Each structure stands twice: as structure tokens, then as C-alpha cells.
């Protein structure tokens, strides 16, 4: 009897999920379930003293965060150092070999990279572009907590005109993540000084096909280009994840990416 009932439910559910709206509803409910799981796990880990308000792994170790009551995207991942772990080696290399005068963070969100890079490069001024006022306000709080507010200048939406007018002191680093906006903004014909600075840009081909090759083509003649692709997390490096189910691990450290994405790190060939 159970086998018959299960077969009926199986056929019915598959038929319903072929309907686009039903599939979207189920997907939304699955996402909400992940949020519930995440909150439960975070509460337990905080009670056990395993989830605090200071970054404990990765290149920004020691960076302080406001209390958990102030929401920040991917907060758990940032505290535990799993967030965009693919970039950790690059950041460490830059910190050991570069002395930037200016860092331009485009798409700064709540300031994770603006403040983190300001801490790593104490001689640099950071220009932080972010279109959303709540994120800019959070960045200001984060900067004060970490004692770098005097070196971070916050601005609104980054346009090619605003970027061209900036003309930062060199050596400089541009750190960009603006969800396909790189097509319009990261253009050396419109912003000539880009040809002489280091650039890290997150590409979004899964949202708009061809962006990686477009940006690469714009800088092939002026920069050495390394491509980094997002990859699976080495769970063994993070003891806090041990003894959790894979569904729980995904709820805690999944970054909700739509698909494979690349970063390009580009250094001027004349440097």
C-alpha cells in the first residue's frame, strides 16, 4: 500500500513541478527553509561561543563586526573566513608585495572589502562606491569599529564619468563587484587611468553571457591577466562545520551564486 501511495505522490508532484509557477514556489520555500536552518545553527553556535563578532579566519582575520543584530550579507561566512575563499591567496600575495596609495572599491556593499583592505594596507586611502544608502551606513559603522574611518571616503553610484574624474594616486588597486555593471564602467577608453592600475573584477557571465571575454579583451594589451573561478570549499579547514549535515553546511556557507563565476586579476604590464 505504501508503495502505491508513494508512486501516486511521486507522479503527482513531478506533474505539478513541471508548471513554472509551482516550481518557483517550491524553490522559494526551499530558500526559506535554508534561512530557518541557518538561524537555528547560528543561534546554537553563538551560544557555544563559536560565532562571535570578529573575523577568525582568512586575510581579514581580526576585523571587528557590529553585533549580530545589525544585519550584514553572508555574515557567518565573513566571520569564519569562508566568504569568497578563492581570493584569499591573492589577497595575501598583494598584502605581502604591494604598497597601494589608493584602493577603489566599486560595489562596496556593507564594506567588507573596503574596511578589510584598509586594514591590510595602512598607507592607502580607500574610495568606496556603493549605491545603497543602508550599506553605506553599515560601512561607516564597520570602519569606525576597526579604526580606519579617516581613510575611507564613501561615494554613491559609480559611473564612468565619476571614475574617470577620480584619477587616483598610484600605485592603485581597483576592486570591483557590481553584478554586470562592469560592462559599462570598466572601460579603459572611457577611463584611461585604468590602464595603469591593478584591477580585481568579479564577472557575471551566469547573468550576462560573454562578460569575462569582453573585459579580458579590453585589457589584454595593457595587463597580465589571471583568471580565478569559484570552487568548492575545503570543509576540513573549518572545524566549526565538522559534525554538521551537508544541508546544514550549505545553509551556513552557501553563497547563493547562480552558477560558475570568474574573477580576473589584472596587473599592468609596465609595472
Secondary structure, DSSP 4 states (H G I P E B T S, - for coil): -HHHHHHHHHHHHHHHHTSHHHHHHHHHHHHHHHHHHHHHHHHHHHHTT-S-SB--SSTTTT-B---TTS--TTHHHHHHT-TTGGGHHHHHHHHHH---SEEEEES-TTSHHHHHHHHH-TT-EEEEE-S-HHHHHHHHHHHHHTT-GGGEEEES---HHHHHHH---SSEEEEE--TTTHHHH--TTTSGGGGGSEEEEE--TTTSTTHHHHHHHHHTTTEEEEEEE-----GGG-GGGTT--HHHHHHHH----SS--EEEEEEETT-
